[in-house]
């Protein structure tokens, strides 16, 4: 009887220990399940609300998951509709091929592509520019199993840059073909821009030969000092000097008459940051 009691007590104790262990294990499973659910909630919140395109792909370039913004740009009502598809289903063929090549290189080398600006036209030909970062997707053993990335829409910025470049090109073409001498200096009297007529007057052919230099680099001091002092007076006053007739001497020492205007130019805060000068020659230098 005593032996039976001891055996019963031993098994009873084991049962209690097993029940406690099972309860602790179940509690840990519940805690981990809640943690995973919370992580899923955070990821879903991010993917559903971030304005950038976020995506995960397998080693063959097939979408595993993507953000709502990505689905919207693809014309899909649900991000799940992109799963199993590739860039060839949504982008122009040339861009899809480039993107696939980039991703295969990332998978093979493990090296990410960060902040790459690229044209990313959709399959219907819609113009689109993005700033893209792509990285290797690794499993828990560290093996590369695909890629993931984020693309930020920069189409509006690119269009603005292109429009600005076009306007700059038109303005530069116009100024460079004026017969008048046109040049711009900073507050220290250094040339930052000039046109072809002014370069010819100085006896040089490119802006690189002028930029960063001053009148002292092109004229003897007795000629350069009065010119520099005149510029400083206009800058100090902050008032344009318009249509003043004066003598000018070119790089070869030849003299001519000219009508000159000097205008302080200002930045967005209305601070004087330089001087715009225009001189119309009244005769050929002699």
Buried (B, 14 or more C-beta within 10 A) or exposed (E): EEEEEEEEEEEEEEEEEEEEEEEEEEEEEEEEEEEEEEEEEEEBEEBEEBEBBBBBBBBEBBBBBBBBBBBEBBEBEEBEBBEEBBBBEBBBEEBBEBBBEBBBBBBEEEEBBEEBEBBBBBBEEEEBBBBBBBBBBEEEEEEBBBBBBBBBBBBEEBEEEEEEEEEEEEEEEEBBEBEBBBBBBBBEBBBBBBBBBBBEBBEBEEBEBBEEBBBBEBBEEEBBEEBBEBBBEBBEEEEBBEEEEEEBBBEEEEEBEBBBBBBBEEEEEEEBBBBBBBBBBEEEBE
